[in-house]
Every structure is written in C-alpha cells, then in structure tokens.
C-alpha cells in the first residue's frame, strides 16, 4: 500500500468518525493513578511498539516534549503516553492503526528506563545525593541511604515535584503532609516528627524528578572558651545556657561571668553582656537567643571581645560540592 493511499485512508477515517479523540493534548484515557510508578512511562524512557504479524508499522523511540510518542503520528494518530501503562499505550496505538489495519494486535514494552530524571536529596542530611530510581522507593529509605539527618534539621522536609518530569498522583493532602500545587509544580511539606513516629503518610513514594530538601535551622555560633566551639542548631527557641551546653560546656579556662552575645538585626548591631555563673545560681536572666547570634565566652585573665568576629571568606559549614554523588536504587 503506497504512502499516499495510506494517508488518504487515514484522513477519510478521521472525517468519517467525526475527528473525535484525535485532538492533540486530549488523550482518551486518564492517567493511571493506581499503577506502580515504575510501570508507567516517564520522560526519557525508550518505548518499543510492535504490531504483531509485520514490521512496517513497528516503532521505537521516546516521548516528545508534550508527552506523545515522538514521530509516531507519521503513521497514525498522535498517541499520548506520559504516565500511562504499556497496556494503555497499546490500546491507543491499536485504536489509531485500526483506521488503516484490520483488527491490529499491538504489544508495547518499556525497554530502557535508565534516562529518567534523577531524584535530588539535599539539605540537612549527612550525604546529600542524587538517586536514579529503578524501583519503588519511599522517602524514609532515601534518607537512610543519605546517611540520615544532621543536627541542623529544622523539623521539616519539602518535596518539589515538577509535573513535566514525573507522574503525579492526585492524592492531595493527608495526615503528616500537606500538598499545594501551582503552575504544574506540586509541593509536599512533611514533618520530621511524623516521619520518626512511623506515620505512613509521612514517608510518601518518591518519584523520578523529585527535589527533596531537608530544611535547616538557622545556626547560633558559640565560640571562645568552650570545649567544642561550633555552630549549634535548634528547631525551637534556645537559651544561652543551653547553647553553651550544646557546645560542650565551659572549658577549664573559661570565665563564666564574661559572656558576650553579638546580635545583628538588619543594619543594627547589638552587644549583650551575660553572666553564666549568676544564671546558674539565680535561674534568671537566661537570654533567649536568636538565629545567627554569636556567643563569645571569655577566658580567665583575658578581656571581653569588643567587636563581633567575622567568618573567614569562603567558609562553608557543609563544604562545597561541584555535583552531588549519584546512587542507583534498584
């Protein structure tokens, strides 16, 4: 059958059937909400279409930017494949070919899933990483693979889910997480406390293309005569004595009566003098700290610092990575 004759028959059948179900962007079948994510077609997958009994109508390729089988409309109607199962796509292809073939039997297989969008996990985890998912994986598993949470975790996890990279399920908000959607971007907000308590809804299935951020608390810097000078983190309010304790407590040479809090609010700087020895006795005057406060504990025989210290240029608590390491979950 010549190409011109095929095209004529194809157009004639579209007119005969009223042109229904052939408008680009209007797939006749809904997204598969119940099928496992790894069984649905994603961007980057290589798909093989086999028309049983011949080879001239077979097709192999990937999706175009709109989610259709790229170039397939050269032989039939455009077939929408994003977030659909192999069977659904086979039914769509058979429906398209039925205009020029008699009772076509079509088989569809995803033959390569290796080029799907990566999952990125960053923030307050010990080993920020990228993940290539080849099977179903939940948030809890990826956090374990990333080494777990750090002390800097603020108590929340945010999952950004671009609609054009992965198959979104219409499950909305539920206990343990809240969901919002704007311009095709779905955002899940999860409480770490719910995750640690074992709530199932707090460990959703992670999809290809997800960007996961474990939010960090703002640091408070403890320096001077303490056993472990370092930034300390707390998801809630923290007092001066508690911050010093988190930094290992006072060193042997510390002068607990000479503690200085340097605080900056916008362009204004404030210096607060505190006496840890007095606070320990009277249980009063324990200053509530604010994010980015700097606590300096003076040493015996030394004077109190007059000016706020400055971080070394280019210093970075978490270090710098040109790119996160890649791990395969299979």
C-alpha positions, 0 to 999 in steps of 0.5 A: 500500500503506497504512502499516499493511499495510506494517508488518504485512508487515514484522513477519510477515517478521521472525517468519517468518525467525526475527528473525535479523540484525535485532538492533540493534548486530549488523550482518551484515557486518564492517567493511571493513578493506581499503577506502580510508578515504575510501570508507567512511562516517564520522560526519557524512557525508550518505548518499543511498539510492535504490531504483531504479524509485520514490521512496517508499522513497528516503532521505537523511540521516546516521548516528545516534549508534550508527552506523545510518542515522538514521530509516531503520528507519521503513521497514525494518530498522535498517541499520548503516553506520559504516565500511562501503562504499556497496556494503555499505550497499546490500546491507543496505538491499536485504536489509531492503526485500526483506521488503516489495519484490520483488527491490529494486535499491538504489544508495547514494552518499556525497554530502557528506563535508565534516562529518567530524571534523577531524584535530588536529596539535599539539605540537612542530611549527612550525604546529600545525593542524587538517586536514579530510581529503578524501583519503588522507593519511599522517602524514609529509605532515601534518607537512610541511604543519605546517611540520615539527618544532621543536627541542623534539621529544622523539623521539616522536609519539602518535596518539589515535584515538577509535573513535566518530569514525573507522574503525579498522583492526585492524592492531595493532602493527608495526615503528616503532609500537606500538598499545594500545587501551582503552575504544574509544580506540586509541593509536599511539606512533611514533618520530621516528627511524623516521619520518626513516629512511623506515620505512613503518610509521612514517608510518601513514594518518591518519584523520578524528578523529585527535589527533596530538601531537608530544611535547616535551622538557622545556626547560633555560633558559640565560640571562645572558651568552650570545649567544642566551639561550633555552630549549634542548631535548634528547631525551637527557641534556645537559651544561652545556657543551653547553647553553651551546653550544646557546645560542650560546656565551659572549658577549664579556662573559661570565665563564666561571668564574661559572656558576650552575645553579638546580635545583628538585626538588619543594619543594627548591631547589638552587644549583650553582656551575660553572666553564666555563673549568676544564671546558674545560681539565680535561674534568671536572666537566661537570654533567649537567643536568636538565629545567627547570634554569636556567643563569645565566652571569655577566658580567665585573665583575658578581656571581653571581645569588643567587636563581633568576629567575622567568618573567614571568606569562603567558609562553608559549614557543609563544604562545597560540592561541584555535583552531588554523588549519584546512587542507583536504587534498584 
